[in-house]
């Protein structure tokens, strides 16, 4: 008798099969003396669509909403139907006595496995492989310590509730908005409040009014001090007052009234969880959250160099302490050797900031595995991300950074001036970053920016009571700045703060907002589009605020821990769906497409909409019964402008095809009657136009036929 192992992906199944001795390769599985290893290709089973309950729901109608089935059904996904059948046949084999679930050890991995088990009607108990890395050692140890599948029932219930809640809220509100306002408008339990935060920041920026201010700095001989108001603010918004103070203080005498010396210690940063790593990669390298997730998955799955990626913990467990020396040894190569090797010769003592069993739920923090690294085998992106993880890991074994801080207060003609100075005594963990091409920063980028504004200066030895003279006073002017638009790093921080999504889903939420044309990336910042600005006003107010979704996420976590119940949660979701749809139905708002182009559909004459895609700009006809689409990129013809001799752009309008000069604006129609373009050139232009169309030659044939009708 044999055991069937269900992995999440073919690549993972291949590695498990190799380690566990299943050498015989088949189309949809590997087989050996003891184990048959197959895979799921991600989700093979999903929640049924509305039309699976009633065919009338295939056509979207506002009157049919909300759609809330009494019991949610499952269906085999069409695109992966062949693999589901293969898994089902393996489960029914007479020699298969046991099942081991080896999908990702997380909420989503548990869900996809349970849905397959449900649809395949496997009624026997099963075991769970729960590992945090893909190394041979981890796989073997995991198989030696298999856990009962029932131990993860609560995790499955939490995942099921999340999926059904997203279906009931997302599907119903999206259909309601789309049918109410006759435009594809997407809403969801997490994506809408995330868009709401971006829009709230945008409103702060647009309503911001900049004010001019001045700061006074005085040169006291060898060092400079900054004027400080009674409220602690160094900015003076009354320019006349600032100049008056400058005149008063120029050459004035004063006294050092306070010199405070203190030793400051800064502990090492904690190990990475996924969100913190995504933030750091975005700040340092401009990686999107999704890009970081994809690269990290390769480091975990393909190279086996890091532990499980989709974790929300920044701590390690006590049973891992014995493995840390081996992990340090594996990274003690290349640029990390000088930092890691000295640690291997001493004892390793880690405090509660690193090791805390109570702070680890499903998975510990992201750290290197014991797999030996070949740095040359990594791509540039993989190398950068691995570098962040390794340096953060090594820094855990270093002491705090220590430095002496001196704060000086001076009284000059009754006005208070201050200065700060720092002397590094021991760089501690910061030494890990000194050899890199960047310096380690704090974990809050907005705080970092504020600290940079008042950076410390070099100070001489000073004593209280010392007399000083303001040899020179200068005004430093500036303007107040609006809040910064969100980078992905800052948005991830806000999503984490408000409990929106999980480390595993936040990157996909941001990508969904981008792909639905509600936000766009400009450099490293996120901007709402015209569609996003309108959508957030059209969506029900409860769905815009992060508090409601954060409450739901907290309840899902309670269900996973066993302190919450699935059915009361889902009943609340049903009631919410009814209320949200009702508000959309009764709305008297109006939606105006923000992306209307100047081009007309050649089939029905409707103004085309611009749509950004990975293949470039598309022009799409919004008419329900048309479906016309073509490339929106500029199409330069071979015809040159008779005035400036530059190439002219191919365009189309209600009257047909024409060419226009991008510089002069001169236009010429493409027809024989006006004698602007001869017959041979007509044919060339039509062929060229058809070749440049994203839909192939269909439109070209239509244009050609239209030109034929205009012949004499």
Secondary structure by P-SEA (a helix, b strand, c coil): cbbbbbbccaaaaaaaaaaaccccccccccccccbbbbbcccccccccccccccccccccccccccccccbbbbbccccaaaaaaaaaaaaacccccbbbbcccccaaaaaaaaaaaaaacccbbbbbbccccccaaaaaaaaacccccccaaaaaaaaaaaaaaaaaaaaaaaaaaaaaccccccccccaaaaaaaaaaaaaaaaabbbbbbbbbbbbcccbbbbbbccccccccccaaaaaaaaaaacbbbbbbcbbbbbbbbbcccccccaaaaaaaaaacccccaaaaaaaaaaacccccccccccccccccccccccaaaaaaaaacccccccccaaaaabbbbbcccccccccccccccccccccccccccccaaaaaaaaaaaaaaaacccccbbbbbbbbbbbccccccbbbbbbbcccccccccccccbbbbcccaaaaaaaaaccccccccccccbbbbccbbbbbbbbbbccccccaaaaaaaaaaacccccccaaaaaaaaaaaccccccccbbbbcaaaaaaaaacccccccaaaaaaaaaaaaaaaaccccaaaaaaaaaaaaaaaaaaaaaccccccccccccccccccccbbbbbbccccbbbbccccccbbbbbcccccccccccccccbbbbbccccccbbbbccccbbbbcccccccccaaaaaaaaaaaaaacccccaaaaaaaaaaaaacc
